Amino acid sequence: MAGIEIALHHDVSLLDPVIKTPDTPSAVVIPLLQHRGIIAKPIVSVGDRVFKGQVIADSNEPGALPVHASISGRVSSVGPAVHPKEGIHVSIAITSDGQDQWKQGCHVEQTQDDLKSLSSENLIQMSREFGLCDLRSGEITHQKLKEGIESSVDTLILNAAHMEPFVTSDSILIKLKAVEILRGFEWLVRASGASKAYIVFSERDFENQEIISSKLFSLKISNIEIVQSKGQYPYDIESNLLSEVLKKKVPLKTKPEDVGVHFYSLATAFAFYEAVQWRKPLIERVVTVSGVCVVYPQNVWARIGMSYESVFEVCGGLLRYPYRLILGSSMTGTSQTDLQTPVIKNTDAILALPKEDTPFHESESCIRCGDCIPVCPVSINPAMIVEDAMNQQWKKAFKFSPDLCVECGNCTYVCPSKIPMVEWIKETKNQLEAI
Amino acid sequence: MEKKTITNKTKPEVTRFLGREKTEGNRKIAQKVFKIVKKEEPFLVTQAPFVRSVNTVSRKMGVFILALSPLLGVAFFERGSLFLPQLGHAVLAAFVFEIVGSIIFKRPLRFWNGNVILLALAFLFLIPQQVTWWGIWFALFFGIFLGRESLGGLGKYRLHPSILALLSLTIFFPEFFLRFSTPMNLMYPAIPQELSINPSVLFFKGSEYALPQWPICVGALYLLAKKAIRWQTPFVYLASIAVLSFVLGKNPLVEILSGSILLVAFFVLTEWSSSPLTGKAQALYALIAGVITEVSRTWVGSPEAVILGVLAAQMFTPVLDRYIRIRSRA
């Protein structure tokens, strides 16, 4: 497995191993598009009183997912607002009444007897009702579960090998909520009807692996196995994990469904636990706030719709004005322009980085050193794709399989000429889709 | 007298402030002074990744120049008075032509990245020691100005500029090569017959006309250890020459150690811009270069066989890059 040795900077936000619960925010702006698919229609209007956990947008269409209010209060506006990925998108703004009151029937702990009778259909229905999507990629969970049953997926893999620089929201969940994650994963396995379940860890993440394996032992869970994957960053190339789990060589182009496997992220398993055990809609999630510009870098239970500014205030504010504001990790994240941008369901980290950590690099012409080739985890030739893309020779570039690219950023990271290679490869992929 | 006790206040506490050690007091001041800082300018928007490695072009060139330094030192000790003016003129000419080229073709000046120094040094060890200063300026005009700058500068050329400079010298001033019966700094076949029998003399001592070869091997080991070059190009090149010369009934060791074969294998063929990208393509490229070098040494009788071998192989570079893929499209 090709890759690079990368500084993870996890200690910055893990020095204080807690997840900080902030005060109820005074206002939230909840975007309707927080998952992969189409948006639901708002079912509240300006001035309506809403409770925490109440559905504020819903639709019967298959690609849509209900959206829940994350604080109690009054709807102050329905309309376009800043969105972390789409620029401007339709959102619902709610002003808090200070009471933070749950909707009737939400956030009630279920007894063992209630849970025993739950069937697969019930669980799938629940995951839709509580607005669950994958907390990293944004795939809709109930659709994924249904597809899994239709295409007879018999193996579920909980992907704990995903490690990105600065992002510790998964790691802190393992450290503090290991049992809940395992219970949630058991519910997921039950809902999908799978017969085998695995948790994959990177060999670099041995500490968290020990936590989970000790919990598995003490809870006497025997149907979940732990698998260790090898390799350098990026740690969770799907074909690599599949070949570790299935103990046979899996070609790079294989999709997990083709070999009867589905991947779920750790945060999704935890959200599924909360939905089933507590009947709690997805209204808050763990967000890592990190970077040198933050006074107390740490993990925060951020309500969906909280602005970045209020999340930073929870962490003591900003020490100085950051040069870049990044959603996600420093290798695969997205640049943000506005401090008022809201936290959404797949916001795993917010980074405020200064200029000396992330300077702007002028790119020079390619010297064809070939450094990008040995670090590519999917063994494509980024240098040739970029060369052809720069000359607008898209058809020639397609012959070097840019569609395999996972956009990990290794080639750009090592490039001595500082060429934004991932950007060019993404552009080539867009051209490939356009044809 | 007051007793000095360490209270909680004075005891330094390690916090996670900036991920470095700071005291509790500093932390409180920071919290008081800085809330959300006022907006100064928009955040920088680029695509991921936002962090880059320390790998730069000048650093990569520096590794090559460092690898050439043992050879430079030996040349300096063995023939300082002849070598130093050549060195000065070559480096100066390379700089001048790059600066003139970037002014004429309206490019930003980037001569400090060391690429032209490397090209000038490679050229310097390929020419006879008797080449005059105007010969060097003339050759580097062809090599650096026409062969590098007019094609677009750094990274845009596909034929090695030093070899082009050497070619222009052999064509326009063949007397440099003929008068001294081809005595290059590292030249084949200027070695007297009794020397050519003993490879160890070639390796450790050199001759009147040829520098010893061990500094090149030292530099090559450094390059391989630093992973600046891949093993494919030099080893396939040397192996193809050794096998072919053995088949043709020569001593393979003498064949490799005489002339500029070792220098070309490690410092000229591995030049990035003119060689293929992937290991497989590089092996094929080196094979072409090796076969043509050995064939032209045996039958063509050109003054320096490597010119033909290197240029012919580099003509194939674009084709090799395009058709030898690591992964075929499924």
Interface residues (C-beta under 8 A of the other chain):
Chain A: I4 H9 D11 V12 L15 D16 P165 P251 L252 K253 V292 V295 Y296 P297 Q298 E309 F312 E313 G316 G317 L318 L319 R320 Y321 P322 Y323 R324 L325 I326 G328 S330 M331 T332 G333 T334 S335 Q336 T337 L339 L353 D357 T358 F360 H361 E364 S365 C366 I367 R368 C369 G370 D371 I373 S379 I380 N381 A383 M384 K396 F398 K399 F400 S401 L404 E407 G409 T412 Y413 V414 C415 P416 S417 K418 P420 V422 E423 K426
Chain B: T15 R16 F17 L18 G19 R27 A30 Q31 F34 K35 I36 V37 K38 K39 E40 P42 F43 L44 V45 T46 Q47 A48 P49 F50 V51 R52 S53 N55 T56 V57 R59 K60 R110 N115 G152 G153 L154 G155 K156 R230 W272 S273 S275 L277 T278 D321 R322 R325 I326 R327 R329 A330
